[in-house]
């Protein structure tokens, strides 16, 4: 039995020495500033969340992930567990309360509640005339907006770790995550990857909110964000490429596990950020799968993962 069941990933927290440069990258990436202090930058998407990305000023680093508690009472339950902080007021734009913990690799995990919500930002996108619905846009022409297409929300975070099973189990036992797929190499008990989603009962939720991937060093592999549609993935790939300022890591392609159409880019300090559209959604009733790495970590189309992506860790 899990201590609590979180309902979504709230934000990722990084450090970088220049907040202006980070804001420029994230603006090109499709986010919008929602708060700024002398020491931190807060960026939002078009959904109501006050922020989905936090950058503290400092030497480049991955600080950790934050998850949304279902109820404020869950914070008190979590605070009573070993190693957890007390329930704290969040002294940052958006306010709210949180409990802080450390996952098995030493990274900070925040569980938050009551952060201010902002008015959602409306995004108008055309329908597609295709397949079994050739008249969804009957009589209307398709004209896409300019890049960058706006980020909608944060979807998942991926942590590299030498202890995949222990890390995944901590998130399952502490935050109520459910295994969607375990990935093995060689023997079936040699688990090198674990995809985990939030337990929302009969409510459909993303195929994964957390992916743990084996690496000899622990750190961030990437943060992942949903954008409006597949057109936006391709358009903004061209847009970010045209800037000539940022390192492209992988894409465009479509994953097998999770099924997202993806594109990966590095910020100026080599933290990888993914933009994606379209994902599998599951309920708690879906059982976990065990699948080989040769199949599970492949793409349905597009190039395979380059070695620089496979090996990437931001401590």
N, C-alpha and C positions, 0 to 999 in steps of 0.2 A: 504494500500500500504506500503510495507516494505521500510525502508530507503535504504538498498542495498540488494543484493543477493550474499552471499558468495558461493564459489564453492566446498569447502572441509574443513575438519578438518586438520590443519597443524601439531599441536603437543599438547601434554599435558605438563604442567609445575608443577613440584613438588619441595619440599625441603627435604634434607636429610643431616645428619651430617658427613657422610663419603662417598666421591665421589668414592673412590677405591672400596668400598664394593658395592655401587650401580652399578658401571660399571661391576663388576664381575657378579652380578645377571643378568643384562640386556644382557651381553654376553652369559651367559647360556640360556637366554630366546630367543636368536637369533638375537640380534641387533649388530651393529658395531659402534665403536666410530668414529665420524666425526669431533669433536672439543672438546677441553678441556682448561679451563682457571683455575686460582687459585680458582675461586669461582663458577664454573659451569661445567657441563658435558653435551655433546650433542651427541645423538646416532641416527643413521640412519637405514633405511631398505635397500632393494635392489632396490626400485624405486629411481628416481633421487632426491627426496627431500633431502636437506642438512641435516636436522634432523627431527625426528618425536617424540622425547622425550627429555625434558630438565630437569635437576636436578640442582637446586641452592643449594649451601652449606648453611646449617642452621638447625634449629630445624625441625623435621619432619612435613610436611604440604602439603596440596593441595593448589597450587597457582591459577591455572585456565587453561583455554583452549585457543588455538589460531586457527583462521580460515583464510583461504586464500581468499583474495579479488579477484574478477574477473579482475579488472582494477585498476591501480594506482589512477585514478580519484575518485574511490569509497572511498578512504581514506579521501580525502578532504570533500566529502559529509558527511561521518560519523563524522569527526572532528567538523563539524558545528552543531551537535546535542547536546542537553543538557547532561552534565556530561561526555562528551568525552574529551580525551586529544587532544592536537594538533598532527599533523602528525610528528612523531619522526623518526630519524635515529636509527636503531637497532645496538647498540654497542656490538655485539656478533658475534661469528663465523657464517659465512653465510651472514651477513649484512642484507640489505633490509630496508624497512620502515614499520611503524605500527601506529595504533591508539589504545589506551587502553580505556576500559570502565569497568563498574561494573554491573554485572547482579543482579537480585533482592536479591540474598543471600549474596552479597558482594564480590564474587570471581571475579578475574581479567579476562577479555575477551580481547584478542589481535586480531586485524584484521591486517593481514600482507600482504605485496606484495614485490616482487623483491628480495627475499632471493635467494642466489646462489643455482643453481642446480648442482649436481654431476653426473658423468657418472653412468648409471644404472649398476647393478651387475647381470650378467646372471646366472640364476638358471635352471639347466636341470632336468626335472622330466619326468618319463615315463608315457605313456598313459595307460588307462584302457581298457581291453578287457571285456566288460560286456554289459548286456541289449541288446538294439537294435543295438549296434556297437561292435560285438564280435571280429572284426579283426583290431581294431585300432592300435594294437601293434603286428600285425601278423609277425612272424618270429623273433621278438625281445624278449629277456627275461627281466624281471623287476628286477633291482637291485637298491635299495634305498640308498641314501647317508647317511653319519653319522649324528647323532644328535649333536647339535641342528640345526634343519632346519631353514633357514634364514627367519626373518620377512620381509614381503614385504612392508607394509605401515601401518599407523594408520587408523583405520576405524571409531571409534566413542568413545565418552566419556559419562559416566553415572553419573548424579549428583543427590544426595539425597537431598530432600527439604521438609519443611513443607508446602510449597506453590507451588504445582505442576502446577496448571493452570496459575498462574501469571508468573512463571518462563518460561514455554513453550511459553506463549504469548509474552514475552519480546524477546525471540530468533526469533520468527516468525516475529514480527513487526520490529525488529532492523536488523536482519541478513537474513531475507527472508526464514527461514526454513518453511517447509510444514509438517503438521501433517500426519503421516502414520496410526497410531492407537492410540486412547485413550483407557485406561483401567480403568474400574470402579469396585468398590466393593459395594455390596448392591444396593442402588439406582443408576440409570444411570447417575445422575448428580454429584455423588461422585467420581470424577476422581482422581485415585491414581497413574496413570502412563501415560506418553505421549511420544510416539516414533515420532521423527521428522527427516526429511531428507532435503537435499539441494534442492533448486528449480533450476533445470538445463533445464527446458523446455522439449523438446523432447528427450533429452539425458538421458539414463538410469543411475541411481545413486543408492547408497546403500539404503536399506530400512530405515535405521536410521543412522544419524550422531550424534544425541543427544537423550538420553533417560532421562527423569525426573521421578524419583520414589519417592513416599511419604515416609517421615521419620520425626520423631519429631525433629531431628537435621539435619542441612545442612552440606554437604561435598561431597567428591568424593566417589562414589561406585566403579567404576573401569574405567580404560583405556583399549582400545580394539584394537588388531592388527591382520591383516591378514597374514597368512602363506601359503605356496605353495599349500597344498592339504590336504585331510582328512587323508592320511597316516601320514603326518607330525604331525597332532594333536595327534594321538595315539602313534607314535614313541617317540615324545618329552615328552609326559606325562610320559612314562616309564623312559626316560632320566632324567627329572627333579626329579622324584621320587627317582631314584637311587642315586642322589647326597645327599639326606638326610639333606638338608640345608634350604629348603624353605617350607612354609606352603601351602598345597593344599587346595583350597577353594571349588571347585565344578567342576564336569565333569569326564569323557567325556560324552556329550549328544548332542542332537540337539534341539535348540529352536523351538518354534512354530512361534512367531512373529520375522521375520527376517530370520529364518530357518538355522542359522549358526550351524555348528558342533563346539563345544566349549570346552575349558578347562581353568580354572581360577587358578592363583597362586598369592601369596603375595610376595612382595619384603621384605627385612629385616625390614622395618618400617611399615609393614602392609598395604601398598598401593596395591590394587588388580589390576592385569594385566591379560587380557584375550588374549588367542591365538585362532584363529578361521579360518575355511576354509568354503567356499561356503556360499553365502548369496543371499537373494532376492534382485532384482534390479527393480526400478520403475521409471516412468517418472512423470512429473508434472500433467499429466492427471488422475492419479490414485486418486480416492476420499479417504478421511479419513474413517476409520472404528471405531466403538465403540464396545468394546468387554469386557466381564466379566473377572475379575482377575483369576477366577478358570480355565478358558480356556486360556486366553491370556498370563499368566505367567507360563504356563506349558511347559514341554518338549515333543517333539514328541517321543523320546526314551531317555533312561538314567534316572538317579535318579532325583527326584524333587529337587528344590533349598533347601539346608540345611539352618537351621535358622541362622547359623553364617554368611552366605552370605547375606540373606535377611536383617539382622540387621546391616550389615557392613557400616560404614561411616568413612572416613578419613577427619577430618576437615582441 
